[in-house]
Amino acid sequence: MQSQQNHKKIIQSKILFLLFFVFLFQSASGHAQKQYAVVLDAGHGGSDPGNLGSGFREKSIALQVVLKVGEKLKQYKDLKVIYTRKTDVFVDLWKRGDIANHAKAHLFVSIHCDSHTSNAFGAGTFVLGLRGNKKNLEIAKRENAVILLEDNFRDKYKGFDPNSAESVIGLSLLQEENLDKSLAIASLIQSNFTDRLNRNDRKVKQDNFQVLRETIMPSVLIELGFLTNKKEGRFLNSKNGQLQMANEIADAIYNYIKNIKINTVVQGDVPKVAAAEIEFKVQLAAGKNKISTASYNFKGLNEVERIFIFGLYKYYYGTNVNYSSVAAALKNAQSKGYNSAFIVAFKKGQQITMQEALKNQQD
């Protein structure tokens, strides 16, 4: 009897040890999961109240909505939320962009409220206009200049000079890619506002907002509505109104990130590819400008490939039939600053979805 009890205790100990090991493995896997950084920026603050239409304070409403967006996004383990401010403090416009740039954020979202001398109403979303490109390009050059501080940068980046005319071309291409992604997230936000909340649609527009000029990743500025319109001001000043707007912004952000990930397979799902039937590539950028694929245009990345597809030049890196090799190339590209790069699949020279590539392996 005693022997049976001892045997039972040994089995229980082994089970507990196994469960503990599984827990550690799952925890480690969770920490290893790629996180996408989203910077949330509440406009104004501190000594800068923003607009005070109908007695409502823009800085307070923007902050409350930002905090609610952040709380909603924190439920997703693959999202990392960063705030430019969480309290009623003043933050310089350049500093807001600096926070996002140093965090190597994948998305920057600035939230504001509008005002007008008329009784205008409705929500609108803005992306950087063409007039802001020159300043934005200078910021991008400055951020990329940190490469010069790295050991053996000449060997590692093979001719990349963030101040050279050739490298500026590569950064300009990245700007074009960022604009395309900014328009994508802006459209998702506007659709949620109008389709789900029935807010008046003031469309997606381009403008030269300084806070957008300071960032080097996809960025949008949201005008929640007009505080000078008493009805809209009351809605935005209410907890219910703020929660509704925050939920739709958070939903748009999550779906935007999900769309970025849709063509990317997690490391554990490496497909087995036969006879070069399917090739994988890392897409670095896409734009209307045709530029040289020399390494100095792509932060030192070698063997960049250019393909003209549907009116755009797309630039690829790390082509290989082995997914693991391309996954390593993706990691390398991201380390050079291509945070929005992703993996795509080609079958007999034609681009297919990653889902189709995987299904093809199972058939």
LUMVO-257322 format. One line per 3 residues: their letters; for each residue x, y, z of N, C-alpha, C, CB. Coordinates in steps of 0.1 Angstrom, whole numbers. Glycine has a CB too. Example, Ala and Ser with C-alpha at 12.3 -4.5 7.8 and 13.67 -1.06 7.14 Angstrom:
REM LUMVO-257322
as> 132 -57 78 123 -45 78 132 -33 78 113 -45 90 | 128 -22 71 137 -11 71 129 0 79 141 -6 57;
***
This chain:
REM LUMVO-257322
mqs> 8 -12 0 0 0 0 9 13 0 -9 0 12 | 19 12 9 28 24 9 35 26 -4 38 22 21 | 39 14 -10 46 15 -23 37 21 -34 50 1 -27;
qqn> 24 17 -33 15 23 -43 13 38 -42 1 16 -42 | 13 43 -29 12 57 -26 24 65 -31 10 59 -11 | 36 59 -28 48 65 -33 49 66 -48 60 57 -28;
hkk> 44 55 -54 44 55 -69 34 66 -74 39 41 -74 | 23 67 -68 13 77 -72 19 91 -70 0 76 -63 | 26 94 -59 32 107 -57 43 110 -67 39 107 -43;
iiq> 50 100 -71 60 102 -82 54 106 -95 69 89 -84 | 43 98 -98 36 102 -111 30 116 -110 24 92 -113 | 24 120 -98 19 133 -97 30 144 -98 12 135 -83;
ski> 42 141 -93 53 150 -94 57 152 -108 65 145 -85 | 57 141 -115 61 141 -130 51 150 -138 63 127 -135 | 38 148 -135 28 155 -142 29 170 -139 14 150 -137;
lfl> 32 173 -126 33 187 -122 46 193 -129 35 189 -107 | 56 185 -130 68 190 -136 66 193 -151 80 180 -135 | 58 183 -158 55 184 -172 47 197 -174 48 172 -177;
lff> 36 199 -166 28 211 -167 36 224 -165 16 211 -157 | 45 223 -156 54 235 -154 62 238 -166 63 233 -141 | 68 227 -172 76 228 -184 68 234 -195 82 215 -188;
vfl> 56 229 -197 47 234 -208 44 249 -206 34 226 -208 | 41 253 -193 38 267 -190 50 275 -193 35 268 -175 | 62 271 -190 74 279 -193 76 280 -208 87 272 -187;
fqs> 73 269 -215 75 269 -230 65 279 -236 73 255 -236 | 52 278 -231 42 287 -237 45 302 -234 28 284 -231 | 51 304 -222 55 318 -218 66 323 -227 59 318 -203;
asg> 76 314 -229 87 318 -238 82 321 -252 98 307 -238 | 73 312 -257 67 314 -270 60 327 -271 58 303 -274 | 53 331 -260 45 343 -260 55 355 -261 37 344 -248;
haq> 66 354 -253 75 365 -253 82 366 -267 86 364 -242 | 84 355 -274 91 355 -286 82 360 -298 96 341 -290 | 69 361 -295 60 366 -305 63 380 -310 45 365 -300;
kqy> 63 382 -323 66 396 -328 56 406 -323 67 396 -343 | 60 417 -318 51 427 -314 51 439 -323 54 432 -299 | 40 445 -326 39 457 -334 36 469 -325 27 455 -345;
avv> 45 479 -326 44 491 -318 35 501 -324 58 496 -315 | 26 505 -316 16 516 -320 18 528 -310 1 511 -320 | 21 539 -316 22 551 -307 9 559 -308 34 560 -312;
lda> 3 562 -296 -9 570 -295 -6 583 -290 -19 562 -286 | -10 594 -297 -6 607 -294 -19 616 -291 2 614 -305 | -21 620 -278 -32 629 -275 -28 643 -277 -36 627 -260;
ghg> -34 650 -286 -31 663 -290 -31 673 -278 -40 668 -301 | -22 683 -279 -22 694 -270 -18 689 -256 -36 702 -269 | -23 696 -245 -20 692 -231 -13 703 -224 -12 679 -232;
gsd> -14 702 -211 -7 712 -202 -12 726 -205 8 711 -203 | -2 735 -207 -5 749 -210 -12 751 -223 8 757 -209 | -12 741 -231 -19 742 -244 -32 734 -244 -10 736 -256;
pgn> -43 742 -242 -56 735 -241 -62 730 -254 -66 744 -234 | -57 734 -265 -63 732 -278 -75 741 -280 -67 717 -279 | -85 737 -288 -96 746 -290 -106 744 -278 -103 743 -304;
lgs> -114 754 -276 -123 754 -264 -137 757 -269 -119 765 -254 | -141 752 -281 -154 754 -287 -165 750 -277 -155 747 -300 | -175 758 -276 -187 756 -267 -183 752 -253 -195 745 -274;
gfr> -171 756 -249 -167 753 -235 -161 740 -232 -179 754 -226 | -159 732 -243 -152 719 -241 -137 720 -243 -159 708 -251 | -129 712 -236 -115 713 -238 -110 701 -247 -108 712 -224;
eks> -103 705 -258 -98 696 -267 -88 687 -261 -92 703 -279 | -79 693 -252 -68 685 -247 -73 673 -238 -58 693 -239 | -84 676 -231 -90 666 -222 -97 655 -229 -100 672 -212;
ial> -105 659 -239 -112 649 -247 -102 640 -255 -121 656 -257 | -92 646 -261 -82 638 -269 -75 628 -259 -71 647 -275 | -72 632 -248 -65 623 -238 -73 612 -234 -60 631 -226;
qvv> -86 615 -231 -95 604 -227 -97 594 -238 -109 610 -222 | -98 598 -250 -100 589 -261 -88 581 -263 -104 597 -274 | -76 587 -263 -63 580 -264 -62 569 -254 -52 590 -264;
lkv> -65 572 -241 -64 562 -231 -73 551 -233 -66 569 -217 | -85 553 -238 -95 543 -240 -90 534 -252 -109 549 -243 | -85 541 -262 -79 533 -274 -68 524 -269 -74 542 -285;
gek> -59 529 -261 -48 521 -255 -53 509 -247 -40 530 -247 | -63 511 -239 -68 500 -231 -74 489 -240 -79 505 -221 | -81 493 -250 -87 484 -259 -76 475 -267 -96 491 -270;
lkq> -65 482 -271 -54 476 -278 -46 467 -270 -46 486 -285 | -45 469 -257 -37 462 -248 -41 447 -246 -36 468 -234 | -53 444 -251 -58 430 -250 -52 421 -260 -74 430 -251;
ykd> -45 428 -270 -39 420 -281 -24 419 -277 -41 427 -295 | -19 406 -275 -6 404 -271 5 408 -281 -4 389 -267 | 1 408 -294 11 412 -304 11 427 -307 7 405 -317;
lkv> 4 435 -299 5 449 -300 12 455 -288 -9 455 -302 | 21 465 -290 27 472 -279 23 486 -280 43 471 -280 | 16 491 -270 11 505 -270 20 515 -263 -3 505 -263;
iyt> 23 526 -270 32 536 -264 25 549 -265 46 537 -272 | 25 557 -254 18 570 -254 28 581 -254 10 571 -241 | 25 592 -261 33 604 -261 30 612 -248 31 613 -273;
rkt> 18 610 -243 15 616 -229 3 608 -224 11 631 -230 | 3 605 -211 -8 599 -204 -15 607 -194 -3 586 -197 | -10 620 -192 -15 629 -183 -16 643 -189 -7 630 -170;
dvf> -21 652 -182 -23 666 -187 -10 674 -187 -34 673 -179 | -1 670 -196 12 677 -197 14 682 -211 24 668 -192 | 23 692 -213 26 697 -226 38 689 -232 29 712 -225;
vdl> 37 685 -244 47 678 -251 50 685 -264 44 663 -253 | 62 689 -267 65 695 -280 62 686 -292 80 699 -280 | 58 693 -303 54 685 -315 66 676 -320 50 695 -326;
wkr> 78 682 -320 89 674 -325 92 662 -316 102 683 -325 | 89 664 -302 91 653 -293 82 641 -295 90 658 -279 | 70 644 -299 60 634 -302 65 624 -313 46 640 -306;
gdi> 69 630 -324 75 622 -335 88 615 -330 78 631 -347 | 96 622 -322 108 616 -317 106 603 -309 116 626 -309 | 95 604 -301 91 592 -293 88 580 -302 79 595 -284;
anh> 80 583 -313 77 572 -322 89 567 -330 66 577 -332 | 97 576 -335 109 572 -343 119 564 -335 116 585 -348 | 121 568 -322 130 560 -314 125 546 -310 134 568 -302;
aka> 111 546 -309 105 533 -306 104 524 -318 91 535 -300 | 108 529 -330 107 521 -342 93 516 -344 117 509 -342 | 84 525 -342 69 522 -342 65 518 -356 61 534 -337;
hlf> 55 510 -357 49 506 -369 38 515 -374 44 491 -369 | 32 523 -364 21 532 -367 21 543 -356 8 524 -367 | 18 555 -361 16 567 -352 2 572 -355 27 578 -355;
vsi> -5 574 -344 -19 579 -345 -21 591 -335 -30 568 -341 | -23 603 -341 -25 615 -333 -40 619 -333 -17 627 -338 | -45 621 -321 -60 624 -319 -62 638 -315 -66 614 -309;
hcd> -72 645 -322 -75 659 -319 -90 661 -321 -67 668 -329 | -94 673 -318 -108 678 -321 -108 690 -329 -116 680 -307 | -117 692 -338 -117 703 -347 -126 715 -342 -122 699 -361;
sht> -124 726 -349 -133 738 -346 -135 746 -359 -126 747 -335 | -145 754 -359 -148 762 -371 -158 773 -367 -154 754 -382 | -157 784 -375 -166 795 -372 -181 792 -375 -162 808 -380;
sna> -183 782 -384 -196 778 -388 -201 767 -378 -197 773 -403 | -212 761 -381 -217 750 -373 -213 736 -379 -232 751 -371 | -201 736 -385 -196 724 -391 -196 712 -382 -182 726 -397;
fga> -197 700 -387 -196 688 -379 -191 676 -387 -210 685 -373 | -187 666 -380 -182 654 -386 -168 650 -383 -184 655 -401 | -164 638 -386 -151 633 -382 -142 632 -395 -151 620 -375;
gtf> -130 635 -394 -121 634 -406 -107 628 -401 -119 648 -412 | -100 623 -411 -87 617 -408 -77 622 -419 -87 601 -409 | -65 626 -414 -55 632 -423 -42 624 -423 -52 646 -418;
vlg> -36 624 -435 -23 619 -437 -14 630 -442 -23 607 -447 | -1 628 -442 8 639 -446 7 642 -461 23 634 -444 | 5 656 -463 4 661 -477 18 662 -484 -3 674 -477;
lrg> 18 664 -497 30 665 -504 39 676 -500 27 666 -519 | 33 687 -495 41 698 -490 49 695 -478 32 710 -487 | 46 684 -471 53 681 -459 65 671 -462 44 675 -449;
nkk> 66 666 -474 75 656 -477 90 660 -475 74 651 -491 | 93 673 -479 107 678 -477 111 678 -463 108 692 -483 | 103 683 -454 107 682 -439 107 668 -435 97 690 -431;
nle> 98 660 -439 97 646 -435 110 638 -439 85 639 -440 | 115 642 -451 126 635 -457 139 639 -449 128 640 -472 | 140 651 -444 151 655 -436 151 647 -422 150 670 -433;
iak> 139 645 -417 138 637 -404 143 623 -407 123 637 -399 | 138 617 -418 142 604 -422 157 603 -423 135 599 -435 | 163 613 -430 178 613 -431 185 613 -418 182 625 -440;
ren> 180 622 -409 185 623 -396 185 610 -388 179 634 -388 | 173 604 -389 171 591 -381 180 580 -386 156 587 -382 | 182 580 -400 190 569 -406 205 572 -404 187 568 -420;
avi> 208 585 -400 222 588 -398 229 581 -386 224 603 -395 | 220 575 -377 226 567 -366 234 555 -370 214 563 -356 | 232 551 -383 239 540 -388 254 543 -387 236 537 -403;
lle> 258 556 -389 272 560 -389 278 558 -375 273 574 -393 | 271 556 -365 276 554 -352 279 539 -349 266 559 -341 | 274 531 -358 276 516 -355 291 512 -359 266 508 -364;
dnf> 296 502 -352 309 497 -355 309 491 -369 314 487 -345 | 320 493 -377 321 487 -390 310 490 -399 324 472 -389 | 304 502 -398 292 505 -406 295 504 -421 286 519 -403;
rdk> 307 508 -425 311 507 -440 310 493 -445 325 513 -442 | 314 483 -437 313 469 -442 299 464 -441 322 461 -433 | 292 468 -430 278 463 -428 268 468 -438 274 466 -414;
ykg> 270 481 -442 260 488 -450 265 490 -464 255 501 -444 | 277 487 -467 282 487 -481 279 500 -489 278 475 -488 | 284 511 -484 282 523 -492 270 532 -488 281 520 -506;
fdp> 262 527 -478 251 535 -475 255 548 -468 241 528 -465 | 251 560 -473 254 573 -467 240 580 -466 264 581 -476 | 235 582 -454 222 588 -452 221 603 -458 218 588 -438;
nsa> 233 609 -460 233 622 -465 235 623 -480 243 631 -458 | 238 612 -487 240 612 -501 228 613 -509 248 600 -505 | 229 618 -521 217 620 -530 211 606 -534 221 627 -543;
esv> 220 596 -536 215 583 -539 207 577 -528 227 573 -543 | 212 578 -516 204 572 -505 191 580 -502 213 572 -492 | 191 593 -505 179 600 -504 168 595 -513 181 615 -507;
igl> 172 590 -524 162 583 -533 155 572 -527 169 579 -547 | 163 563 -520 158 552 -513 149 556 -502 169 543 -507 | 152 567 -494 143 572 -484 130 577 -489 151 582 -475;
sll> 131 584 -501 119 589 -508 110 578 -511 123 597 -520 | 115 567 -515 107 555 -518 100 550 -506 115 544 -525 | 107 550 -495 101 546 -482 90 555 -478 112 545 -471;
qee> 91 568 -481 81 578 -478 68 574 -486 85 592 -482 | 70 571 -499 59 567 -507 51 555 -502 63 565 -522 | 59 545 -497 53 533 -491 46 537 -478 64 523 -488;
nld> 51 546 -470 45 550 -458 32 557 -461 54 559 -450 | 32 566 -471 19 573 -475 8 563 -479 22 582 -487 | 12 553 -486 2 542 -491 -4 536 -478 9 532 -500;
ksl> 5 532 -469 0 526 -457 -8 535 -448 11 520 -449 | -4 548 -448 -12 558 -440 -26 560 -445 -4 572 -440 | -27 560 -459 -40 561 -465 -49 548 -462 -39 562 -480;
aia> -42 537 -461 -49 524 -457 -55 525 -443 -40 512 -459 | -48 529 -433 -53 529 -420 -63 541 -418 -42 531 -410 | -61 552 -425 -70 563 -425 -84 559 -430 -64 575 -433;
sli> -84 551 -441 -96 547 -447 -104 537 -438 -93 540 -460 | -96 529 -431 -103 520 -421 -110 528 -410 -93 510 -415 | -103 538 -405 -108 546 -394 -121 554 -399 -97 557 -389;
qsn> -120 560 -410 -131 567 -415 -143 558 -418 -128 575 -428 | -141 546 -423 -152 537 -426 -159 533 -413 -147 524 -433 | -151 531 -402 -157 528 -389 -165 539 -384 -146 524 -379;
ftd> -160 551 -385 -168 563 -380 -181 565 -387 -159 576 -382 | -181 563 -400 -193 566 -408 -202 554 -409 -189 570 -422 | -197 542 -411 -206 530 -412 -211 525 -399 -198 519 -419;
rln> -204 526 -388 -208 520 -376 -214 531 -366 -196 514 -369 | -208 543 -366 -213 553 -357 -222 564 -364 -201 560 -350 | -223 563 -377 -231 572 -385 -226 587 -383 -246 571 -381;
rnd> -213 588 -381 -208 602 -380 -207 608 -394 -194 602 -374 | -209 621 -395 -207 628 -408 -193 626 -414 -211 643 -407 | -192 621 -426 -179 617 -432 -172 629 -438 -181 606 -442;
rkv> -161 634 -432 -154 645 -437 -142 640 -445 -149 654 -426 | -142 627 -448 -132 620 -457 -118 620 -452 -132 628 -470 | -110 612 -460 -95 612 -457 -89 623 -466 -89 597 -461;
kqd> -81 631 -459 -74 642 -466 -60 642 -463 -81 655 -462 | -52 650 -472 -38 652 -470 -36 666 -465 -30 649 -483 | -27 668 -455 -24 681 -451 -10 681 -445 -34 686 -440;
nfq> -5 693 -442 9 694 -438 11 696 -423 15 706 -445 | 4 687 -415 5 688 -400 20 685 -396 -5 678 -394 | 25 694 -387 39 692 -383 41 679 -376 43 703 -374;
vlr> 31 674 -367 33 662 -360 35 650 -369 22 660 -350 | 29 651 -381 30 640 -391 44 641 -399 19 640 -401 | 48 654 -400 61 656 -407 73 650 -398 64 671 -409;
eti> 71 649 -385 82 645 -376 83 630 -376 79 650 -363 | 74 622 -381 75 607 -380 79 601 -393 61 602 -376 | 86 589 -392 91 583 -404 85 569 -406 106 581 -403;
mps> 72 568 -401 65 555 -403 50 559 -407 64 546 -389 | 42 550 -411 28 553 -414 22 561 -403 20 540 -417 | 15 572 -406 10 581 -395 -3 587 -400 20 592 -392;
vli> -12 589 -390 -25 596 -393 -28 606 -382 -36 586 -395 | -35 616 -385 -41 625 -375 -56 625 -376 -35 640 -377 | -62 622 -365 -77 621 -365 -83 634 -359 -81 608 -357;
elg> -93 639 -365 -101 650 -360 -115 643 -356 -104 662 -370 | -117 641 -343 -129 634 -339 -142 641 -342 -128 632 -324 | -142 654 -343 -154 661 -346 -151 676 -342 -166 656 -338;
flt> -162 684 -343 -161 698 -340 -167 702 -327 -168 706 -351 | -158 707 -318 -163 711 -305 -171 724 -306 -151 713 -295 | -169 731 -317 -177 744 -319 -192 740 -322 -171 752 -329;
nkk> -195 728 -326 -208 723 -328 -213 718 -315 -209 713 -340 | -223 724 -308 -227 721 -295 -231 706 -293 -238 730 -290 | -239 701 -303 -244 688 -303 -232 678 -303 -254 685 -314;
egr> -223 680 -313 -211 671 -315 -202 673 -303 -204 675 -328 | -201 685 -298 -192 687 -286 -197 680 -274 -191 702 -283 | -210 679 -272 -215 672 -260 -213 657 -262 -231 675 -259;
fln> -214 652 -274 -212 638 -277 -197 634 -274 -215 635 -292 | -188 643 -279 -174 640 -277 -169 642 -263 -165 648 -286 | -176 650 -255 -173 653 -241 -179 642 -232 -177 667 -237;
skn> -187 634 -237 -194 624 -229 -186 611 -228 -208 621 -234 | -187 604 -217 -179 591 -216 -184 581 -227 -181 585 -202 | -197 581 -230 -202 572 -240 -196 575 -254 -217 572 -240;
gql> -196 588 -257 -191 593 -270 -177 589 -272 -194 607 -272 | -169 592 -261 -155 589 -262 -152 574 -263 -148 594 -249 | -160 566 -256 -158 552 -257 -161 547 -271 -167 545 -247;
qma> -172 552 -277 -176 547 -290 -165 551 -300 -189 554 -294 | -160 563 -300 -150 567 -309 -137 559 -307 -147 582 -308 | -133 557 -295 -121 549 -291 -122 535 -296 -119 550 -276;
nei> -134 529 -295 -135 515 -299 -133 514 -314 -149 510 -295 | -139 523 -322 -138 522 -336 -123 525 -341 -147 532 -343 | -116 534 -334 -102 537 -337 -94 524 -334 -97 549 -329;
ada> -96 518 -323 -89 506 -319 -91 495 -328 -92 502 -304 | -104 493 -332 -107 483 -342 -100 485 -355 -123 482 -344 | -100 497 -360 -93 500 -373 -78 497 -371 -95 515 -377;
iyn> -72 501 -360 -58 499 -358 -55 484 -358 -53 505 -345 | -63 476 -351 -61 462 -350 -62 455 -364 -71 455 -340 | -72 459 -372 -74 454 -385 -63 458 -394 -88 458 -391;
yik> -58 470 -393 -46 474 -401 -34 465 -398 -43 489 -398 | -31 463 -385 -20 454 -382 -22 440 -387 -18 455 -366 | -35 436 -385 -38 422 -390 -36 421 -405 -53 419 -387;
nik> -39 432 -413 -36 432 -427 -21 431 -430 -43 444 -433 | -13 438 -422 1 437 -424 6 423 -422 8 447 -414 | 0 416 -412 5 402 -409 -1 392 -418 1 399 -395;
int> -11 395 -426 -18 385 -433 -10 377 -443 -30 391 -441 | 1 384 -449 10 377 -458 22 371 -451 14 387 -469 | 22 371 -438 34 366 -431 30 354 -423 39 377 -421;
vvq> 38 344 -424 36 331 -417 45 331 -404 40 319 -426 | 39 326 -393 47 326 -381 58 316 -383 38 322 -369 | 69 317 -375 81 309 -376 77 294 -376 91 312 -366;
gdv> 68 290 -368 65 276 -366 57 270 -377 57 274 -354 | 52 278 -387 44 273 -398 53 273 -411 32 281 -400 | 65 269 -410 74 269 -422 69 258 -432 88 266 -418;
pkv> 65 263 -444 60 253 -454 72 246 -460 52 260 -464 | 69 233 -465 79 225 -472 77 228 -486 78 210 -468 | 87 233 -493 86 237 -507 94 228 -515 91 252 -509;
aaa> 88 224 -527 94 214 -535 98 220 -549 85 202 -537 | 110 217 -554 114 219 -567 112 234 -572 107 210 -577 | 114 243 -563 113 257 -567 100 261 -572 124 261 -577;
eie> 89 253 -569 76 256 -573 71 269 -568 66 245 -569 | 74 272 -555 70 285 -549 83 292 -543 60 282 -537 | 84 305 -546 95 313 -540 89 323 -530 102 320 -552;
fkv> 96 326 -520 93 336 -510 102 347 -511 93 330 -496 | 97 359 -509 105 372 -510 101 381 -499 103 379 -524 | 110 390 -495 106 400 -485 103 413 -493 118 403 -475;
qla> 91 418 -492 88 431 -499 92 442 -490 73 432 -502 | 101 450 -495 107 462 -488 98 474 -490 121 464 -492 | 94 477 -502 87 489 -505 80 488 -519 97 501 -506;
agk> 72 498 -522 65 498 -534 62 513 -538 52 490 -534 | 64 517 -550 62 531 -554 61 533 -569 72 540 -548 | 58 545 -573 57 548 -588 71 551 -594 48 559 -590;
nki> 81 554 -585 94 558 -590 103 545 -592 101 567 -581 | 109 545 -604 118 534 -607 132 538 -603 118 531 -622 | 138 531 -593 152 535 -589 161 523 -589 151 540 -574;
sta> 174 526 -589 184 516 -589 183 507 -577 198 522 -590 | 185 494 -579 185 484 -568 198 483 -561 180 471 -573 | 207 493 -563 220 493 -557 218 493 -542 229 505 -561;
syn> 228 487 -534 226 486 -520 225 499 -513 238 478 -514 | 231 510 -518 231 523 -511 217 529 -511 241 532 -517 | 208 524 -520 194 529 -520 186 521 -510 188 528 -534;
fkg> 191 510 -505 183 502 -496 191 499 -483 179 489 -503 | 197 509 -477 203 508 -464 214 497 -463 193 507 -453 | 220 494 -475 231 484 -475 226 470 -478 237 484 -462;
lne> 213 468 -481 208 455 -484 213 451 -498 193 454 -483 | 218 439 -500 223 435 -513 212 426 -521 236 427 -512 | 214 426 -534 206 417 -542 191 420 -541 208 403 -539;
ver> 188 433 -541 174 437 -541 168 436 -555 172 452 -536 | 156 431 -556 150 428 -569 138 438 -571 145 413 -569 | 137 443 -584 126 452 -587 117 446 -597 132 466 -593;
ifi> 104 446 -594 94 440 -603 83 451 -605 88 427 -597 | 78 452 -617 67 462 -620 54 454 -620 70 469 -634 | 46 457 -611 33 450 -609 21 460 -607 33 440 -597;
fgl> 11 459 -616 -1 468 -614 3 483 -613 -9 463 -603 | 12 487 -621 14 502 -621 24 506 -610 2 509 -620 | 30 497 -603 39 501 -592 52 493 -593 33 499 -578;
yky> 63 499 -590 76 492 -589 77 487 -574 88 501 -592 | 78 473 -573 79 467 -560 94 462 -558 69 456 -558 | 99 464 -546 113 460 -544 113 449 -534 120 473 -539;
yyg> 120 438 -537 121 426 -530 135 423 -526 114 415 -537 | 136 415 -515 149 411 -509 148 397 -504 153 422 -498 | 159 390 -505 161 377 -498 153 366 -505 156 378 -485;
tnv> 151 366 -518 143 356 -525 149 342 -523 143 359 -540 | 140 333 -519 145 319 -517 133 310 -517 153 318 -503 | 135 297 -520 125 287 -519 123 282 -505 128 275 -529;
nys> 133 285 -497 133 280 -483 127 292 -474 147 277 -478 | 116 289 -468 109 300 -460 118 304 -448 96 295 -455 | 125 295 -442 133 299 -430 144 309 -434 140 286 -425;
sva> 150 307 -446 160 317 -451 154 331 -453 166 312 -464 | 141 331 -459 135 344 -461 130 350 -448 122 342 -470 | 126 342 -438 123 347 -425 135 354 -419 118 336 -416;
aal> 147 348 -421 159 355 -416 162 368 -423 171 345 -417 | 159 368 -436 161 380 -444 152 391 -440 159 377 -459 | 139 387 -436 130 397 -431 135 403 -418 116 390 -429;
kna> 140 395 -409 145 400 -397 157 410 -399 150 388 -388 | 165 406 -409 176 415 -412 171 428 -418 186 408 -423 | 161 428 -427 156 440 -433 150 449 -422 145 437 -443;
qsk> 143 443 -412 137 450 -402 147 457 -393 127 441 -393 | 158 450 -391 169 456 -383 175 468 -389 180 445 -380 | 174 469 -403 179 481 -410 169 492 -410 183 477 -424;
gyn> 157 490 -405 147 501 -405 134 498 -413 153 513 -409 | 134 487 -420 122 484 -428 112 477 -419 126 475 -440 | 106 484 -410 97 478 -400 84 473 -407 93 488 -390;
saf> 80 478 -418 67 474 -424 70 464 -435 60 486 -430 | 82 459 -436 85 448 -446 77 435 -442 100 445 -447 | 74 428 -453 67 415 -450 70 405 -461 51 418 -450;
iva> 66 392 -458 70 381 -468 58 379 -477 73 369 -460 | 62 377 -490 52 374 -500 56 361 -507 50 386 -510 | 47 355 -514 49 343 -521 47 344 -536 41 331 -515;
fkk> 55 337 -544 53 337 -559 53 322 -564 64 345 -566 | 44 319 -573 43 306 -579 44 308 -594 29 299 -575 | 55 302 -599 58 303 -614 58 318 -618 48 295 -622;
gqq> 63 326 -610 65 340 -614 53 349 -611 68 341 -628 | 42 343 -606 30 351 -603 28 352 -588 17 345 -610 | 25 364 -583 23 365 -568 10 359 -564 23 380 -564;
itm> 11 351 -553 0 345 -547 -1 348 -532 0 329 -549 | -12 346 -526 -13 349 -511 -5 338 -504 -28 349 -507 | -1 342 -491 6 332 -483 -4 320 -480 11 338 -470;
qea> -17 323 -478 -26 312 -476 -26 302 -487 -40 318 -473 | -26 308 -499 -26 299 -511 -13 291 -512 -28 307 -524 | -2 298 -508 11 291 -508 11 279 -499 22 301 -505;
lkn> 5 281 -487 4 270 -477 -5 259 -482 0 276 -463 | -16 263 -487 -26 253 -492 -20 245 -503 -39 260 -497 | -12 251 -512 -5 244 -523 4 233 -518 2 254 -531;
qqd> 10 236 -506 19 226 -500 11 214 -494 27 232 -489 | -2 216 -490 -10 206 -484 -17 197 -495 -20 212 -475 | -19 203 -507 -26 195 -517 -17 184 -523 -30 205 -528;
***
